[in-house]
């Protein structure tokens, strides 16, 4: 199967697609597409995210008092007028590197969780399948968020999660942090990923779905904890 066939298969025929990937893991082209798309996404939304962050920082009275007026204003200036070098490092180096580490680590954890219930399966099978499952969130999900960002002229105010049903929630509120982890594209992604785990580790689909969504839940709890700590720092 070429990349386009696998791309379509993830969305419209995930069971057979992941079965094929379990038999012959392919990941190079999918990884390149994901990394390039996310880098492009970061470039496009950067002006909007900069303005969002700038507005949040300007309203942070506690940080202004702690840092002092002069140092605080220098920080605001760096946010508002980043150097070309900092933009390149953040988007072209740090973004894909962080994403790659995330893919590798998530695949390793999923591999370990699955090997608890099965002696079948190899790490590269999980890595290949996880990359392909991410086409749902990173390509389709990010495309939807990009369109919403362009329409609303704000990145932080856009979401494809349960927070969408509560438009009056502040993005800096604990409720928003929690609800933002219940993302519809991630639910879709980890739902179809059950087919991958079932094929790779030769386990029933129900057991595979349990592992997949358990990982999603644990990951969400970690992000919620990080988000709440960040809010406490920013408040």
C-alpha positions in Angstrom: 0.0 0.0 0.0 1.3 3.4 -0.9 0.9 6.5 1.4 -2.3 7.7 -0.2 -3.9 4.3 0.1 -2.9 4.1 3.8 -4.1 7.7 4.4 -7.5 6.9 3.0 -7.6 3.5 4.8 -7.0 5.1 8.2 -10.2 7.2 7.7 -12.4 4.8 5.8 -11.1 1.3 6.3 -9.0 1.3 9.5 -9.4 -2.4 10.3 -7.9 -3.7 7.1 -5.3 -0.9 7.0 -3.9 -1.6 10.4 -3.9 -5.3 9.7 -1.7 -4.6 6.7 0.5 -2.4 8.8 0.8 -5.0 11.5 2.1 -7.5 8.8 4.5 -4.9 7.2 5.2 -1.8 9.3 5.8 1.3 7.2 6.5 4.6 8.9 9.1 6.8 7.1 6.8 8.7 4.7 4.0 9.1 7.3 6.5 10.5 9.8 7.8 13.0 7.3 4.3 14.1 6.3 3.2 14.6 10.0 6.3 16.6 10.9 6.1 18.8 7.8 2.4 19.5 8.3 2.8 20.4 12.0 5.7 22.7 11.2 3.6 24.4 8.5 0.7 24.6 10.9 2.9 26.3 13.5 4.1 28.9 11.0 0.5 29.8 10.0 -0.9 30.1 13.5 2.1 31.8 15.0 0.9 35.4 14.6 -2.4 34.5 16.3 -0.8 32.5 19.2 1.7 35.4 19.7 -1.1 37.9 20.2 -3.0 35.5 22.5 0.1 35.0 24.6 0.9 38.7 24.6 -2.6 39.5 25.9 -2.4 36.9 28.6 1.0 38.2 29.8 -0.1 41.8 29.8 -2.9 40.9 32.2 -0.6 39.0 34.5 -0.3 41.6 37.3 1.5 39.1 39.7 4.2 38.4 37.2 4.7 42.1 36.5 5.2 42.7 40.2 7.6 39.8 40.6 9.8 40.6 37.6 9.8 44.4 37.8 8.4 46.8 35.2 11.6 47.0 33.1 12.3 43.3 32.8 8.5 42.5 32.3 8.4 45.0 29.4 11.4 43.4 27.8 9.7 40.0 28.0 6.6 41.5 26.3 8.8 42.9 23.6 10.4 39.5 22.9 6.9 38.0 22.6 5.6 40.7 20.4 8.8 41.0 18.2 10.5 37.6 18.1 13.8 37.4 16.2 13.9 35.3 13.0 16.3 33.0 14.6 14.0 32.3 17.6 11.1 31.6 15.2 13.1 29.2 13.1 14.5 27.4 16.2 11.0 27.1 17.8 9.1 25.9 14.7 11.7 24.1 12.5 13.8 22.5 15.3 11.9 22.3 18.6 8.4 21.6 17.2 9.4 18.5 15.1 11.9 17.3 17.7 9.3 17.5 20.5 6.7 15.8 18.3 9.1 13.0 17.3 10.0 12.3 21.0 6.3 12.3 21.8 5.6 9.7 19.1 8.5 7.5 20.2 7.5 7.7 23.9 3.8 7.1 23.4 4.5 4.1 21.2 6.9 2.7 23.8 4.2 3.1 26.6 1.5 1.5 24.4 3.9 -1.3 23.5 4.6 -1.9 27.2 0.9 -1.8 28.2 0.0 -4.3 25.4 2.8 -6.7 26.2 1.3 -7.1 29.7 -1.6 -9.1 28.1 0.2 -10.6 25.1 3.6 -12.0 24.1 3.0 -11.0 20.5 3.9 -7.8 18.8 7.0 -5.6 18.2 7.7 -2.0 19.0 8.1 -0.9 15.3 4.6 -2.3 14.6 3.2 -0.1 17.3 5.2 2.9 16.2 4.0 2.6 12.6 0.4 2.1 13.6 0.5 5.1 16.0 1.9 7.4 13.4 -0.9 6.4 11.0 -3.5 6.9 13.7 -2.1 10.4 14.2 -3.1 11.3 10.7 -6.6 11.8 12.1 -5.6 14.3 14.8 -2.6 16.0 13.2 -3.9 16.3 9.7 -7.7 16.5 9.9 -7.9 17.9 13.5 -5.3 20.5 13.0 -6.8 21.6 9.7 -10.2 22.2 11.4 -8.4 24.2 14.2 -6.5 26.2 11.5 -9.8 27.1 9.8 -11.3 28.1 13.2 -8.2 30.2 14.0 -8.3 32.1 10.7 -12.0 32.7 11.2 -11.8 33.9 14.9 -8.3 35.5 14.6 -7.3 33.7 17.8 -5.6 30.3 18.4 -6.3 29.9 22.1 -10.0 30.5 21.6 -10.3 27.6 19.2 -10.9 24.0 20.2 -12.2 20.7 18.9 -12.9 19.4 22.4 -15.8 19.3 24.8 -14.9 22.9 25.7 -16.5 23.9 22.4 -19.9 23.5 24.1 -19.0 26.1 26.7 -18.1 29.2 24.7 -18.1 31.4 27.8 -15.3 29.5 29.5 -12.1 31.4 29.8 -9.1 29.5 28.3 -7.2 30.2 31.5 -9.8 28.5 33.6 -9.3 25.0 35.2 -12.6 23.8 33.6 -11.3 24.7 30.1 -8.0 22.8 30.8 -9.9 19.7 31.8 -12.5 19.8 29.0 -9.9 20.6 26.3 -8.4 17.1 26.9 -11.7 15.5 25.7 -10.9 16.2 22.1 -13.2 14.6 19.4 -10.3 13.9 17.0 -8.3 12.2 19.7 -11.3 10.0 20.7 -11.6 9.1 17.0 -7.9 8.4 16.8 -7.7 6.2 19.8 -10.9 4.4 18.9 -9.5 3.2 15.6 -6.1 2.5 17.2 -7.8 -0.4 18.9 -7.8 -2.2 15.5 -4.1 -1.7 15.4 -3.4 -3.1 18.8 -5.8 -6.0 18.2 -3.9 -7.0 15.0 -0.4 -6.4 16.3 -0.8 -8.3 19.7 -3.5 -10.8 18.5 -5.9 -9.8 21.3 -9.7 -9.3 21.2 -10.8 -5.8 20.0 -12.5 -5.0 23.4 -9.2 -5.6 25.2 -7.3 -3.5 22.6 -9.8 -0.7 22.9 -9.4 -0.8 26.7 -5.6 -0.4 26.4 -6.0 2.4 23.8 -8.4 4.5 25.8 -6.6 3.8 29.1 -3.5 5.3 27.5 -5.6 8.3 26.3 -7.0 8.8 29.8 -3.5 8.6 31.5 -2.1 11.0 28.9 -5.0 13.4 29.4 -4.5 13.4 33.2 -0.8 14.3 32.7 -1.7 17.2 30.4 -4.4 18.4 32.8 -1.9 18.3 35.7 0.6 20.3 33.6 -2.1 22.8 32.6 -3.3 23.4 36.1 0.3 23.9 37.3 0.8 26.4 34.5 -2.4 28.3 35.4 -1.2 28.5 39.0 2.1 29.9 37.8 0.4 32.4 35.6 -2.3 33.5 38.0 
